[in-house]
């Protein structure tokens, strides 16, 4: 491979020195393309009109000194080798301070000429190294990634501008602080231990870390921390490179949440189809069977048998209608087609409506049913939904309370902005393992009452969704043999 030729501007007013330099290039077969100039004026003109890898210049010229154009050449980034006479060492020192690459002192036997090729090579090598360092420095400064460099003890020495741009913290906040201790604030200690172990083995560590911006916002980073070694293999520090992945984490969380909601939605639909397939088909089979018996065997049946079959058909029809009604309500809720019209309403009105409606049921089982609200308690919610929730919970309480028991509806103000409604009974209670099944469609739970009353298993699910739609929460306190307390909240009236 042909060696790259070096373009040199040689400024020298001594003809003998010019000839000596030409002879050096020729004899050593140096790959130099030499342009000669013999004054300050011609040297400046030659530099401005050409492109050179390096300039070799005598200090003292016929029309001035090289200091007249030296700043211009140095400013352009071109290495300069100054040639001075014996006794001009002070001049050489001044030139180096101005930015010259090197200097050489003339001697009468032209020994300095033999040194020039080595100095040229060294100067060009230094220039290349300086350019690489400058390029690397610019890359670090302008990198969109956050870069942090520490000493061998992990104390931060440098942060690039992106650290400030992203975190909002100025470099002074980080300087001198422990890189590893920073990761303890919002990350588990086990992670920091893992980072230290990896780096102590000379390995790079990579993972996602959590921090806080100056604004208080959470910052998620994709972090890589690596050890830095010098040419002798000794540890000199660590470098951290981090990318801001906060938006990515938010997107991942949104996708996870959506996937969970979709899973729950699919489970709900599957359960609804299961209910339709099983719970609706079963009573219809009964209706068809008893209807067939009445139709084909009516003449051979006694009056009591006919009345019994009619009662069965009536009960099956009523239960099937109740199931259909709840399925339709639930379906309208899921599809957003159920109207929600909240208004201010005295809760005692709701309680009175429910007790009037269920009084006969309670009396038929020998139960005491009562309702009492905090005087003047007005809530904000959809009247139809609140009536349905209270009625359903009170109906359940009656169903699961044996004779001579009590069912009470009470309401009071809590937390200054909410009403707490409690439907309490002295019934059979609920096992702890069944409590968590009560409000989930994919774990539908239905049991018979103390008089064999049946249910759909969907009532409590609707209660939960109605309560939450009205801005409240529902919970249960129960113990087998000691009764139950169904508690739900609803916002107080808006002024």
Secondary structure as UniProt FT lines:
FT   STRAND          6..11
FT   HELIX           15..27
FT   TURN            28..29
FT   STRAND          32..37
FT   HELIX           40..49
FT   STRAND          54..58
FT   STRAND          60..61
FT   TURN            62..63
FT   STRAND          64..65
FT   HELIX           67..75
FT   TURN            76..77
FT   STRAND          79..84
FT   TURN            86..87
FT   HELIX           89..98
FT   STRAND          102..105
FT   TURN            108..109
FT   HELIX           111..142
FT   STRAND          146..151
FT   TURN            152..153
FT   STRAND          155..159
FT   HELIX           161..167
FT   HELIX           171..174
FT   TURN            175..176
FT   HELIX           179..182
FT   TURN            183..186
FT   HELIX           189..200
FT   TURN            201..202
FT   STRAND          205..212
FT   TURN            214..215
FT   STRAND          218..229
FT   TURN            231..232
FT   STRAND          235..244
FT   HELIX           246..275
FT   HELIX           276..280
FT   HELIX           281..297
FT   HELIX           298..300
FT   HELIX           303..334
FT   TURN            335..336
FT   STRAND          342..346
FT   HELIX           347..364
FT   TURN            365..366
FT   STRAND          368..373
FT   TURN            375..376
FT   STRAND          378..382
FT   HELIX           383..399
FT   TURN            403..404
FT   STRAND          406..414
FT   TURN            415..417
FT   STRAND          418..425
FT   HELIX           432..435
FT   TURN            436..439
FT   HELIX           441..443
FT   TURN            450..451
FT   HELIX           459..469
FT   TURN            470..471
FT   STRAND          474..479
FT   TURN            480..482
FT   STRAND          483..492
//
